[in-house]
Amino acid sequence: MASTPQRAPFVVRLVHQFALHKYHFYIIAGMGTVLMLGTLFAGLTGANRFNMELTETRGIDIVAARAMEANVPSIFADRRHIVNALFVKRAWFWNTMAILLLACTVERASDGLRGEKALGIVPRRVTSWQTIFRMKSYWRWAIATLGWIFFTQWCFGPSISERVLVATGAACIVNAVPVDSALCYKRMRVSHATHTDIFLRIPPPMQEKLGSQTILARWHGGHDVSGHTFILVLGTVLLLEQLIPYLPYLLPSASRFRRSIPRALYANKDIARPTLSPS
């Protein structure tokens, strides 16, 4: 009896994990549109005027700034509001939790074997399709976290955002008194007891108001790249990338967008577990 011809197995190449695909241009266009509309809305309505004035006042008159903080015009302008304090300022923690939750609960997802049941040969280290998805998730998170650290915390010295501030003319000041930039780089607080020489340069009436209070050295001037905007955009893009395998099913009517996603990236719950290669 003649045997049924078998199709030759093929090797799954885990490439193009970080390649630029057509759907990335949709994400870039969407995020750019949201940012432009938000900036336009803030400029036309003056929604951000209070915080701009507060930032300016903090550098030259900390007493007046603290009085302004006690009279915030709305909860949306209040930096102490729970949405800002708990979620925005800790956005990377919540992003990390979301990535871990998705990676730990994901069903089997195809990566180049859609429709090729039980014929794929993958490296021995890949024991399931969950492993493929999780590897991508963890690598993306690690790269994005490194970018977040470089931009906001440290980049072989000052962070990128601080380098942009200095390059565009920012100066480190304490209550309108120019001080050494190291105080701003280290985010140091100064007081009459710790930095008497600085306080002696502050006008006497202001010294009386300050008393024994501590003041945080701040950058004044220059172009301040919004750290809130940066981390929210970065986190949104990272989470969207995690959802890409499922968006073709969640958005079946968006045919043009679906066509921009390679079929090899589609999630496939029914795909059989592939054969492992001996090497």
BAKEVO-779623 format. One line per field, with one value per residue: residue number from 1; x, y, z of N, C-alpha, C in turn. Coordinates in steps of 0.05 Angstrom, whole numbers, plus 32768, in hexadecimal, padded with zeros to 4 digits. Atoms other than C-alpha are relative to their C-alpha. Example, Ala and Ser with C-alpha at 12.3 -4.5 7.8 and 13.67 -1.06 7.14 Angstrom:
% BAKEVO-779623
marza	(1|2)
nX	(8012|7FF0)
nY	(7FE8|7FE8)
nZ	(8000|7FFF)
caX	(80F6|8111)
caY	(7FA6|7FEB)
caZ	(809C|808F)
cX	(8012|7FF1)
cY	(8018|8016)
cZ	(8000|800E)
END
This chain:
% BAKEVO-779623
marza	(1|2|3|4|5|6|7|8|9|10|11|12|13|14|15|16|17|18|19|20|21|22|23|24|25|26|27|28|29|30|31|32|33|34|35|36|37|38|39|40|41|42|43|44|45|46|47|48|49|50|51|52|53|54|55|56|57|58|59|60|61|62|63|64|65|66|67|68|69|70|71|72|73|74|75|76|77|78|79|80|81|82|83|84|85|86|87|88|89|90|91|92|93|94|95|96|97|98|99|100|101|102|103|104|105|106|107|108|109|110|111|112|113|114|115|116|117|118|119|120|121|122|123|124|125|126|127|128|129|130|131|132|133|134|135|136|137|138|139|140|141|142|143|144|145|146|147|148|149|150|151|152|153|154|155|156|157|158|159|160|161|162|163|164|165|166|167|168|169|170|171|172|173|174|175|176|177|178|179|180|181|182|183|184|185|186|187|188|189|190|191|192|193|194|195|196|197|198|199|200|201|202|203|204|205|206|207|208|209|210|211|212|213|214|215|216|217|218|219|220|221|222|223|224|225|226|227|228|229|230|231|232|233|234|235|236|237|238|239|240|241|242|243|244|245|246|247|248|249|250|251|252|253|254|255|256|257|258|259|260|261|262|263|264|265|266|267|268|269|270|271|272|273|274|275|276|277|278|279)
nX	(8011|7FEF|8001|8008|7FE9|7FFF|7FF3|7FE7|8002|7FEF|7FF6|800B|7FEB|800C|7FF5|8013|800F|7FFF|7FFF|8014|8015|8013|8013|7FF2|8006|801B|7FFC|7FF2|8013|8015|7FF5|7FF9|8019|8009|7FEF|8005|801A|7FFD|7FF1|8011|8015|7FF4|7FF9|8018|8010|7FF0|8001|7FE5|7FF3|7FFA|7FE7|7FE9|7FFA|7FF6|7FE4|7FF0|7FFF|7FF0|7FE4|7FF9|800C|800C|8015|8017|8008|800F|801A|800F|8007|8017|8017|8001|801A|8011|7FF3|7FF0|7FE7|7FF3|7FEC|8004|8019|7FFA|7FFB|7FE4|7FEE|8000|7FFE|7FED|7FE5|7FF8|8009|7FF0|8008|8019|7FF9|7FF2|8014|8011|7FF0|7FFE|801A|8005|7FEE|8005|801B|8005|8004|7FEC|8000|7FF0|7FEB|7FF5|8009|801D|800A|7FED|8002|7FEE|7FEA|7FEB|7FEA|7FF6|7FE9|8008|8006|801C|8010|801C|8005|7FFF|7FE4|7FFA|800D|7FF4|7FE5|8003|800A|7FEB|7FEC|800B|8001|7FE5|7FF6|800F|7FF8|7FE6|8005|800B|7FEA|7FEE|800C|8009|7FF1|7FE3|7FF6|7FE3|7FFF|801B|8013|8003|8012|7FF0|7FED|800F|8004|7FE7|7FF9|8012|7FFD|8009|7FED|8008|8005|800E|800F|7FF6|7FE3|7FF2|7FEE|7FF2|8012|8000|8017|8017|7FFB|8003|801A|7FFB|800F|7FED|800C|7FED|7FED|7FEE|7FF3|8002|7FF7|8015|8016|7FF8|8004|801D|8008|8007|801D|8006|7FF3|8011|8017|7FF8|7FF9|7FF0|800B|7FED|8009|7FF4|7FF3|8010|7FF8|8011|7FFB|7FFB|8017|8006|800E|8013|7FFB|801A|8007|7FED|8005|801B|7FFE|7FF0|8010|8016|7FF5|7FF7|8018|800C|7FF0|8007|801B|8000|800A|801D|8010|800F|8019|8010|8009|8004|800A|7FEA|7FF1|7FE6|7FEE|7FFA|7FED|7FE6|7FF4|7FF8|8010|7FF0|8003|801B|8003|800E|8003|8005|7FE9|7FF5|7FE4|7FED|7FEB|7FE7|7FE8|7FEE|7FEA)
nY	(7FE8|7FE8|7FED|7FE4|7FEE|7FED|7FE7|7FFC|7FEB|7FE8|7FF3|7FE6|7FEC|7FEC|7FE6|7FEB|7FFB|7FE4|7FF3|7FEC|8009|7FEB|7FF8|7FEC|7FE5|7FF9|7FF9|7FE6|7FEB|7FFD|7FF3|7FE4|7FF1|7FFC|7FEC|7FE6|7FF6|7FF9|7FE6|7FEB|7FFB|7FF2|7FE5|7FF0|7FFD|7FF8|8014|8005|7FE6|7FFF|8010|7FF1|7FEA|800B|8008|7FE8|7FF3|8010|7FFA|7FE5|7FF9|8019|7FFA|7FFA|8019|8010|7FF4|8008|801D|8002|7FF5|800B|7FF9|8018|8019|8008|7FF1|8007|8015|8012|8010|801D|800B|7FF9|800B|801D|800E|7FF4|8000|801C|800D|8017|8016|800B|800D|8019|8013|8007|8012|801A|800D|800A|8015|8018|800B|8002|801A|8006|7FED|8009|7FEE|800A|801B|8000|8014|8016|800E|8016|8004|7FED|8008|7FE8|8006|800F|7FEE|7FF8|8018|7FFB|7FE6|7FEC|7FF8|7FEC|7FE7|7FF5|7FF7|7FE6|7FEE|7FF8|7FF0|7FE5|7FF2|7FF9|7FEA|7FE8|7FF7|7FF4|7FE6|7FF0|7FF9|7FED|7FE6|7FF2|8005|8001|8008|7FFD|7FE5|7FF5|800C|7FF3|7FE9|7FEB|7FF7|7FEE|7FE7|7FF1|7FF9|7FEB|7FE8|8000|7FFA|800A|7FEA|8004|7FE7|7FEB|7FFE|8015|8011|8015|8013|801A|8001|8009|801C|8012|7FFB|7FFB|7FEB|7FEE|7FF1|7FED|800F|8011|7FF0|7FE4|7FEE|7FFC|7FF1|7FE4|7FF1|7FFB|7FE7|8004|8005|801B|8012|8001|8010|801C|800B|8019|8011|8009|7FF9|8011|7FF2|8006|7FF5|7FEA|7FFA|8017|800F|8016|8015|800A|801C|800E|8007|8015|801B|8009|8008|8018|8015|8006|800E|801B|8011|8005|8014|801A|8007|8003|801A|8004|7FEA|8008|800C|7FEC|7FEB|800E|7FEE|7FEF|8011|7FF5|8004|801D|8007|7FF5|8013|801A|8017|8010|7FF5|8004|8014|8018|8011|801C|800C|8016|7FFC|8008|8014|7FF3|8009|800E|7FEF)
nZ	(8000|8003|7FE9|8006|8000|7FE9|8005|7FF1|7FEB|8005|7FE7|7FFA|7FFB|7FEF|8009|8004|7FE7|7FFB|801A|8004|8011|8009|7FEB|7FEF|800A|7FF6|7FE4|7FFF|8008|7FEC|7FE8|8008|8001|7FE4|7FF4|800C|7FF7|7FE4|7FFE|800B|7FED|7FE9|8007|8005|7FE8|7FE9|7FEB|7FF5|7FF9|7FE3|7FFA|800C|7FEE|7FE7|8005|8001|7FE5|7FEE|8003|7FF8|7FE7|7FF6|7FED|8011|800D|7FED|7FFD|8018|7FFE|7FED|800D|801B|800C|8005|7FF9|8017|7FFF|7FE6|8002|7FEA|8005|7FFE|801B|8006|7FEB|7FFE|8019|8013|7FF6|7FFD|8018|8009|7FEF|800A|8019|7FFA|7FF6|8016|8011|7FF2|8000|801B|8007|7FF1|8005|801D|800C|8015|8016|8017|8008|8019|8005|8002|8013|8004|7FE7|7FF9|8014|7FFB|7FEF|7FF2|7FEF|7FE9|7FEA|8003|7FF9|8006|800D|7FEB|7FFD|8015|7FF9|7FE8|8007|800C|7FEC|7FEE|800E|8005|7FE7|7FF7|8011|7FF9|7FE6|8003|800C|7FEC|7FEE|800E|8005|7FE9|7FE7|8002|801B|7FFD|7FF4|8001|8012|801A|7FFD|7FF3|8015|8012|7FF1|7FFF|801B|8009|7FF1|7FE5|7FEB|7FE6|7FEE|7FE6|7FFA|8012|7FFD|800F|7FF0|800F|800D|7FF2|7FED|800F|8009|7FE9|7FF5|7FE4|7FF1|7FF2|7FEA|7FF5|7FF0|8011|8016|7FF6|8014|8014|7FF3|7FFB|8019|8003|7FF3|7FE3|7FFB|8008|7FED|7FE9|8007|8003|7FE6|8001|8015|8014|801C|8014|8017|8018|801A|8008|801C|8011|800A|7FED|800D|7FEC|7FF8|7FFF|801B|800A|7FF4|8008|801C|8001|7FF5|8012|8017|7FF7|7FFC|801B|800D|7FF5|8009|801D|800A|7FFB|800C|8018|7FF7|7FF1|8013|801A|8015|8008|8013|8008|7FEA|7FFD|8016|7FFA|7FED|800D|7FF6|7FEE|7FE5|7FF5|7FEB|8009|7FE9|8007|800D|7FF1|7FF6|8015|7FFA|7FF7|800E|7FED|7FF8)
caX	(8000|801E|802E|8010|8044|8059|8068|80AE|80B1|80CF|80F4|80D2|8100|80F0|8103|80E1|80CD|80E1|80DA|80B3|8071|8039|800D|8043|8034|7FEB|8002|8032|7FFC|7FC8|7FF5|800D|7FC5|7FB2|7FEE|7FE0|7F96|7FA8|7FDB|7FA9|7F72|7FA0|7FB7|7F71|7F50|7F8A|7F84|7FCF|7FDA|7FD7|800D|8039|8034|803F|807F|8098|8088|80A9|80EC|80E8|80BB|80AE|8082|8053|8054|803D|8005|7FF0|7FF0|7FBD|7F8E|7F8C|7F55|7F3E|7F4E|7F6B|7FA0|7FB1|7FF2|7FDE|7F9E|7F99|7F99|7FDC|7FFB|7FE7|7FE3|800A|8046|8048|8036|8071|805D|8017|8034|8061|8026|7FFD|8036|8040|7FF5|7FEF|802D|8018|7FD0|7FDA|7FC0|7FE9|7FFC|8016|8057|805F|803B|7FF3|7FD1|8010|7FFA|802E|8061|808B|80D0|80E6|8124|8123|8121|80DB|80AD|806A|804A|8041|808D|8092|8061|8081|80C7|80AF|808A|80C5|80F6|80C8|80BE|8109|8119|80E1|80F6|813D|8123|80FA|8137|8163|8130|8118|814A|8191|81B7|8200|81F9|81BE|817F|816E|8136|8167|819A|8164|8154|819D|81A9|816E|8184|816A|818C|818B|816C|8154|811F|813A|8182|81AF|81D4|8201|81E0|81F5|81BE|818A|81AA|81A9|8163|817C|8155|8178|816B|818B|81AD|81CA|81DA|81E2|8208|81CD|819A|81C4|81BB|816F|8150|8147|80FA|80F7|8128|80F8|80BE|80E5|8100|8119|80F3|8118|8115|8120|8152|812D|813D|8123|811B|812D|80FF|80DE|80CB|808D|80A0|8056|8049|8087|8076|802C|803D|8073|8045|800B|8036|8053|800E|7FF3|802D|8019|7FD1|7FE4|7FDA|7F92|7F7D|7F6A|7F35|7F20|7F1A|7EFF|7EE0|7F22|7F39|7F70|7F8E|7F89|7FAE|7FE7|7FF4|801D|7FF3|802E|8020|7FD7|7FC4|7FAC|7F90|7F84|7FCA|7FE9|8029|8064|8099|80D9|811B|8151|8183)
caY	(8000|8042|8071|80B6|80E9|8115|815E|8170|8194|81D9|8202|823C|8278|82A6|82E4|8326|832A|8373|8384|83C1|83AC|83D3|83D2|83FA|8435|8433|8433|846D|8495|8487|849B|84D9|84EE|84E5|850F|8546|854A|854A|8582|85AA|85A1|85B6|85F3|860A|85FE|8610|85CE|85CA|8614|860A|85D4|85FD|8638|860C|85EE|8634|864E|8613|8628|8671|8673|8632|8653|866E|862A|8607|8638|8629|85DE|85EB|860C|85DE|85F3|85AB|8563|855A|858F|8571|854A|852A|850D|84C1|84B5|84D9|84C2|8479|8469|849C|84A3|8458|8448|841A|83EF|83E6|83D8|83A3|8382|8383|8363|832C|831E|8318|82EE|82BE|82B5|82B4|827A|8259|828B|827C|829B|8286|8242|8257|821B|81EF|81C1|8194|81A0|81D7|81C9|81FB|8200|81D3|8210|8220|81EF|8210|824A|826C|826C|8291|82C6|82CE|82D4|830D|832D|832C|8346|837F|8391|838F|83BC|83ED|83EF|83FE|8437|8451|8450|8473|84A9|84B9|849E|8493|848F|8485|84C3|84F3|84D9|84EA|8519|8540|8543|8561|8595|85AA|85AA|85D9|860B|85F4|860B|85EC|861C|861F|8654|867E|8675|8652|8617|85DE|85B0|8574|8586|857C|853D|851F|853A|8556|857E|85BA|85DF|8617|85E2|85B9|85F0|8631|8651|8648|8663|86A1|86B4|86B2|86F6|86FE|8704|86C2|86A2|86B3|8693|8654|864C|8604|85E9|85BF|85D0|85A1|85BA|85BF|85C9|860B|861B|85EF|85BE|8590|854F|8536|84F7|84E7|84E9|84BF|8487|8485|8481|844D|8423|8427|8412|83D8|83BE|83C7|839D|8366|8368|8366|831A|8322|8363|8341|831B|8355|8385|8359|8394|83BA|8396|83C6|83C3|8377|8373|839C|8364|8329|82E9|82C8|82F5|82E2|82BD|8276|8250|820F|8204|81C2|81BF|81BB|8185|8196|8193|8166|819F)
caZ	(8000|7FEA|8023|8025|8011|804C|8046|805A|809D|809E|80D1|80F3|80F1|812B|8103|80F7|8140|8142|80F8|80E1|80C3|80A1|80DF|8104|80D7|80ED|8136|812A|8105|813B|8175|814F|8143|818C|81A2|8170|8183|81CD|81C4|819A|81CE|8207|81E1|81CD|8211|823E|8262|826D|827E|82CA|82CB|829C|82CB|8308|82E9|82DA|8320|8343|8327|833D|837A|839E|83D3|839D|837A|83B9|83C0|8378|8386|83BE|838C|8350|831F|830F|8320|82DA|82E9|832E|832B|836D|834F|8357|830B|8305|8347|8343|82F9|82CE|82FB|8304|82BD|82B0|82EC|82CF|828A|82A7|82CB|828B|8262|8297|829B|8250|8248|827F|8267|821B|81F3|81BD|8187|8141|8129|80E1|80E4|80D7|80B6|80B8|80EF|810F|80D8|80F7|8114|8148|8173|81B1|81DF|81C4|81E7|81D6|81B1|81F4|81F9|81B6|81CC|8210|81F3|81C8|8202|8230|81FC|81E9|8232|8240|8204|8215|825E|824A|821E|8258|8286|8253|8246|828C|82BF|82A7|8265|8276|82A1|829B|827B|8233|8249|8276|823D|8211|8246|824E|8203|81F9|822D|8270|82B0|82F6|8328|8370|837A|833F|8356|8323|8342|832D|82FB|8325|8357|8320|8304|834A|8358|839A|83CD|83EC|842D|8455|8480|8447|8413|8439|83FF|83D0|8402|8410|83C6|83CE|83DF|842C|8429|8404|8435|846D|8448|843A|8480|8489|844C|841A|83CF|8395|8362|831F|82D5|82BB|8271|8237|8213|8245|8222|8247|826E|8279|822E|821F|8250|823C|81F2|81FD|8229|81F8|81BD|81E5|81F8|81B1|8198|81C8|81AE|8164|815D|8175|8153|8111|8139|8164|8128|80F0|80CB|80C7|8088|8075|80BA|80BC|8079|8097|80CA|80AF|80B4|80D6|8112|8119|8158|814C|8186|815F|8144|8158|8181|8151|814E|8172|814D|816A|816E)
cX	(8012|7FFB|7FF8|8018|7FFE|800D|8019|7FFC|8013|8007|7FF3|8017|7FF3|800D|7FEA|7FF0|7FFF|8001|7FEA|7FEC|7FED|7FEE|800E|7FFB|7FE5|8003|800D|7FED|7FEB|800A|8007|7FE7|7FF5|8011|7FFB|7FE5|8001|800E|7FEE|7FEA|800A|8006|7FE8|7FF0|8010|8001|801B|800D|8008|801A|8018|8008|800B|801D|8012|8004|8011|801E|8008|7FF5|7FF1|7FE9|7FE6|7FF6|7FF0|7FE4|7FEE|7FF6|7FE8|7FE6|7FFF|7FE5|7FEE|8011|8013|801B|8010|8013|7FFE|7FE7|8007|8007|801E|8013|8002|8004|8015|801C|800C|7FF8|8010|7FFB|7FE7|8005|800D|7FEC|7FEF|800F|8002|7FE6|7FFA|8012|7FFA|7FE5|7FFB|7FFC|8015|7FFD|8013|8015|800D|7FF7|7FE2|7FF8|8013|8001|8014|8017|8017|8016|800B|8018|7FF6|7FF8|7FE3|7FEE|7FE2|7FFD|7FFE|801C|8008|7FF5|800E|801C|7FFE|7FF7|8016|8016|7FF6|8000|801C|800B|7FF2|8008|801B|7FFD|7FF4|8015|8012|7FF3|7FFA|8012|801E|8008|801E|8007|7FE4|7FEE|7FFE|7FEF|8010|8015|7FF3|7FFC|8019|8008|7FEF|7FFF|7FF6|8016|7FF5|7FFD|7FF3|7FF4|800D|801E|800E|8013|800E|7FED|7FFF|7FE9|7FE7|8003|7FFB|7FE5|8002|7FEE|8014|7FF0|8015|8015|8014|800F|7FFD|8008|7FEB|7FEA|8008|7FFD|7FE2|7FF9|7FF6|7FE2|7FF8|800C|7FEE|7FE8|8007|8007|8011|7FF6|8017|7FF4|800E|800C|7FF2|800D|7FEC|8007|8005|7FE6|7FFB|7FEF|7FEE|8006|7FE6|7FF8|8011|7FF8|7FE5|8000|800F|7FF0|7FEA|800A|8008|7FE8|7FF2|8010|7FFA|7FE5|7FFE|7FF6|7FE2|7FEF|7FF1|7FE5|7FEE|7FF5|7FFC|7FF8|8016|8012|801B|8014|8008|8015|801C|800F|8008|7FF0|8010|7FFE|7FE5|8001|7FF0|7FFE|7FFF|8019|800C|801C|8013|8013|801A|8018|8013|8017|7FF8)
cY	(8019|8013|801C|8012|8015|801A|8004|8015|8017|800C|801B|8013|8017|801C|8014|8006|801E|8010|8015|7FF7|8017|8009|8014|801C|8009|8008|801B|8017|8004|800E|801D|8011|8006|8016|801C|800C|8008|801A|8017|8006|800F|801D|8012|8005|800A|7FEC|7FFB|801A|8000|7FF2|800D|8017|7FF6|7FF7|8018|800C|7FF0|8007|801B|8008|7FE8|8005|8005|7FE7|7FEF|800B|7FF9|7FE3|7FFC|8009|7FF7|8004|7FE8|7FE7|7FF7|800E|7FF9|7FE9|7FEB|7FEF|7FE2|7FF5|8005|7FF2|7FE2|7FF3|800C|7FFE|7FE4|7FEF|7FE8|7FE7|7FF2|7FF3|7FE5|7FEB|7FF6|7FEC|7FE4|7FF1|7FF4|7FE9|7FE6|7FF3|7FFB|7FE4|7FFC|8014|7FF7|8015|7FF5|7FE4|7FFF|7FEC|7FE9|7FEF|7FE9|7FFC|8013|7FF4|801A|7FF8|7FF3|8013|800A|7FE8|8004|801B|8015|800A|8015|801B|800D|800A|801C|8015|800A|8010|801C|8010|8009|8018|801A|800B|800E|801C|8014|800A|8015|801C|8010|7FFE|8004|7FF7|8005|801C|800B|7FF2|8010|8019|8018|800B|8013|801B|8011|800A|8017|8018|8000|8005|7FF5|8017|7FF7|801B|8018|8004|7FEB|7FF1|7FEC|7FEC|7FE4|7FFD|7FF6|7FE3|7FEC|8003|8006|8016|8010|800F|8013|7FF1|7FF1|8010|801D|8014|8006|8012|801D|8011|8005|801A|7FFB|7FFC|7FE4|7FEC|7FFC|7FEE|7FE2|7FF3|7FE7|7FED|7FF7|8005|7FED|8010|7FF7|800C|8016|8008|7FE7|7FF2|7FE8|7FEB|7FF2|7FE2|7FF0|7FF7|7FE9|7FE5|7FF6|7FF6|7FE6|7FE8|7FF7|7FF1|7FE4|7FEE|7FFA|7FEA|7FE4|7FF7|7FFB|7FE5|7FFC|8015|7FF7|7FF3|8014|8016|7FF3|8012|8012|7FF1|800B|7FFD|7FE3|7FF8|800A|7FEE|7FE7|7FE9|7FEE|8009|7FFB|7FEB|7FE9|7FEC|7FE2|7FF3|7FEA|8006|7FF5|7FEB|800E|7FF4|7FF3|8011|8016)
cZ	(8000|8018|7FF7|8001|8017|7FF7|8011|8015|7FFA|801B|8004|8007|8010|7FF9|7FFE|8019|8005|7FE6|7FFF|7FEB|7FF9|8017|8013|7FF7|8009|801E|8003|7FF9|8015|8019|7FFA|7FFF|801B|800D|7FF5|8009|801E|8004|7FF7|8014|8018|7FFA|7FFD|801A|8018|8016|800E|800B|801E|8006|7FF4|8012|801A|7FFD|7FFF|801B|8013|7FFF|800C|801B|800B|8013|7FF0|7FF2|8013|8005|7FE8|8002|8013|7FF3|7FE3|7FF4|7FFA|8007|7FEA|8000|801A|7FFC|8016|7FFC|7FFE|7FE4|7FF9|8013|7FFF|7FE5|7FED|800A|8004|7FE8|7FF8|8011|7FF4|7FE5|8004|8009|7FE9|7FED|800D|7FFF|7FE5|7FF8|800F|7FFA|7FE2|7FF8|7FEA|7FE9|7FEA|7FFA|7FE6|7FF9|7FFC|7FEA|7FFC|8019|8002|7FED|8006|8012|800C|8011|801A|8017|7FFF|8005|7FFB|7FF3|8015|8004|7FEB|8007|8018|7FFB|7FF4|8015|8012|7FF3|7FFA|801A|8009|7FF0|8007|801C|7FFF|7FF4|8014|8014|7FF4|7FFE|801A|8019|7FFD|7FE4|8000|800B|8001|7FED|7FE6|8003|800D|7FEC|7FED|800D|8000|7FE4|7FF5|8012|801D|8014|801A|8013|8019|8007|7FF2|8003|7FF0|8011|7FEE|7FF4|800D|8014|7FF1|7FF6|8016|800D|801E|800B|8010|8016|800B|800F|7FEF|7FEB|8007|7FEA|7FEB|800D|8005|7FE7|7FFB|800F|801D|8004|7FF9|8013|8018|7FFB|7FFF|801B|7FFD|7FEA|7FEE|7FE4|7FED|7FEA|7FE6|7FE7|7FF9|7FE4|7FF0|7FF7|8011|7FF1|8016|8006|8001|7FE4|7FF5|800B|7FF8|7FE3|7FFE|800B|7FEE|7FE8|8007|8003|7FE6|7FF1|800B|7FF6|7FE2|7FF7|8002|7FF3|7FE7|8007|800E|7FEE|7FE5|7FEA|7FF6|7FED|7FF9|8016|8003|7FEA|8006|8014|7FF2|800C|8013|801D|800C|8016|7FF5|8016|7FF9|7FF5|8012|8009|7FEC|800A|8007|7FF0|8014|800A|8012)
END
